[in-house]
Amino acid sequence: MSTPPFTSAAWHRSESSSGPMADAYIRNIKSLAPEFAWVNVTFPFAELYPRNVIDLKTRELCTVAALTVQGFSLPELKLHIRAALRCGASRGEVAEIITQMIAYCGFPAATNALMTMKQVFDEADAPEKKPKSAGRRKRK
């Protein structure tokens, strides 16, 4: 199979995901196993996410719930919390989904998810760092 253009990743990024972070995540996987990266993107984002049965916000909140219950998929959880927010989920809704998962995964996994959520919120609240101008020198 030839290297795919990952058009489905571009679609998902434009609709919901965390853009550059998602791109870096897929690039990293692709450098290790291109075929794995292709399946990782194509199946969920070309086959499942475009379906019109439920909206993207609901899909992302379901994904947050599933990743919370897994308890070990924290990098993916971080991406999907960002995506849920971009799809219109409130911070309160994300926190409530994680809280409800305590009944299904226990406190350790839910606490890990909650701390991951806090990282996402803290990063979103951090002031943007402006890049320094390249090539500009101060005159003396």
C-alpha positions in Angstrom: 0.0 0.0 0.0 1.3 3.4 -0.9 1.7 6.1 1.7 -1.8 7.7 2.1 -2.4 11.4 2.1 -4.2 11.2 5.5 -7.1 13.2 4.1 -9.4 11.9 6.8 -7.0 13.3 9.4 -7.2 16.7 7.8 -11.0 16.4 7.9 -11.1 15.5 11.5 -8.6 18.3 12.4 -10.7 20.9 10.7 -13.9 19.7 12.4 -12.8 18.9 15.9 -9.4 17.8 16.8 -6.4 19.6 18.3 -4.7 20.4 15.1 -0.9 20.6 15.4 -0.9 18.3 18.4 -2.9 15.7 16.5 -0.5 16.2 13.5 2.5 15.6 15.7 1.0 12.5 17.2 0.3 11.0 13.8 3.7 12.0 12.5 5.3 10.2 15.4 3.4 7.0 14.9 4.0 7.2 11.1 7.7 7.4 11.6 7.6 4.2 13.6 5.0 2.3 11.5 3.4 4.0 8.5 0.7 1.3 8.0 -0.3 1.5 11.6 -0.6 5.3 11.4 -2.8 4.9 8.3 -5.2 2.5 10.0 -5.1 4.6 13.2 -6.4 7.6 11.2 -8.5 6.0 8.4 -10.7 3.7 10.4 -12.0 6.1 13.0 -11.9 9.4 11.1 -12.9 8.2 7.6 -15.3 5.5 8.6 -16.8 6.3 12.0 -16.6 10.1 12.7 -18.2 11.2 9.4 -21.4 9.2 10.0 -24.4 11.4 10.6 -26.2 9.4 13.3 -24.8 11.5 16.2 -23.0 14.8 16.2 -19.2 15.3 16.7 -19.6 16.7 20.2 -21.4 13.5 21.3 -18.8 11.3 19.5 -16.0 13.2 21.3 -17.7 12.9 24.7 -18.2 9.2 24.1 -14.5 8.9 23.2 -13.5 10.8 26.4 -15.6 8.3 28.4 -14.0 5.2 26.6 -10.5 6.5 27.1 -11.2 7.3 30.7 -12.4 3.8 31.3 -9.3 2.4 29.6 -7.2 4.2 32.2 -3.9 4.1 30.2 -4.6 6.1 27.1 -3.8 9.5 28.5 -2.1 11.0 25.4 -5.1 10.0 23.3 -7.5 11.3 26.1 -5.7 14.7 26.0 -6.3 14.9 22.2 -10.0 14.0 22.6 -10.7 16.3 25.5 -9.4 19.1 23.3 -11.5 17.9 20.4 -14.6 17.7 22.6 -14.1 21.3 23.6 -13.6 22.4 20.0 -16.9 20.6 19.1 -18.8 22.6 21.7 -18.6 20.6 24.9 -18.2 22.6 28.0 -15.6 22.0 30.6 -18.3 21.0 33.0 -19.6 18.4 30.5 -16.1 16.9 30.1 -15.7 16.8 33.9 -19.1 15.2 34.4 -18.3 12.5 31.8 -15.1 11.7 33.6 -16.9 11.7 37.0 -19.6 9.3 35.8 -16.9 6.9 34.6 -15.8 6.4 38.3 -18.6 3.8 38.5 -17.1 1.8 35.5 -13.3 2.2 35.9 -12.7 3.1 39.5 -11.0 6.1 41.1 -7.4 5.6 39.9 -8.3 5.6 36.2 -10.9 8.4 36.7 -8.3 10.5 38.7 -5.8 10.0 35.9 -8.4 11.3 33.4 -9.2 14.2 35.7 -5.6 15.2 35.9 -5.3 14.9 32.2 -8.3 17.2 31.8 -6.7 19.7 34.1 -3.6 19.8 31.9 -5.7 20.5 28.9 -7.6 23.3 30.7 -4.4 24.8 32.0 -2.8 24.7 28.5 -5.9 26.4 27.1 -5.8 29.1 29.8 -2.1 29.8 29.4 -1.2 33.0 27.6 0.0 32.4 24.1 3.7 32.8 23.7 4.6 35.1 20.8 7.6 33.9 18.8 10.6 36.2 18.9 11.3 38.0 15.7 14.0 36.3 13.7 16.7 38.4 12.3 15.9 41.7 14.2 18.7 43.3 16.0 18.6 46.1 18.5 20.5 49.2 17.6 22.9 50.5 20.1 
